[in-house]
Amino acid sequence: MTHEETFMELAQYWNQTMPFNKLLGLEITQFNSQESVVSIVWDDKLIGNPEQKILHGGVTASALDLAGGVVAAANILTQLAELSPEIIAQSLSRLSTIDLRTDFLRPGRGEKFIATAKIIRSGSKVAVARMEMHNEKGDHIAFGTGTYMVG
């Protein structure tokens, strides 16, 4: 199985089996070792400010964290010589968020939100990703930096 096939299978698996992300409506739509994309469609249950009808900041941070974690996972997998299910599971079992910083730039208004992440640094123990969230109009809603345990 190629890395690309593995990434596609993992995206489908994570989209279907991560209860919190399903609750929020987060969907991994693309990921590889260079970039990941997570999308979320507006739902009234995600309102953080009912007076202004804006996205809750925790939803924004969760989408950024997922995007960062996914690109960190891809970096772990690209370093593996063999991609058996057991090796993949063992390698990803150490993946966790160490630190997450979210900077909110403007209220989360829109019908669809897209979080992207790129790797800044990927080492044997820690990976750092830079994330951004935009709405469907391209308005920059937030950005963040995530540090992930990878080994």
Buried (B, 14 or more C-beta within 10 A) or exposed (E): EEBEEBBBEBBEEBBEEBEEBEEBBBBBEBBBBEBBBBBBEBEEEBBBEEEEEBBBBEBBBBBBBBBBBBBBBBBBBBEBEEBEEEEBEEBBEEBEBEEBEBEBEEBBBBEEBBBBBBBBEBEEEBBBBBBBBBBEEEBEBBBBBBBBEBE
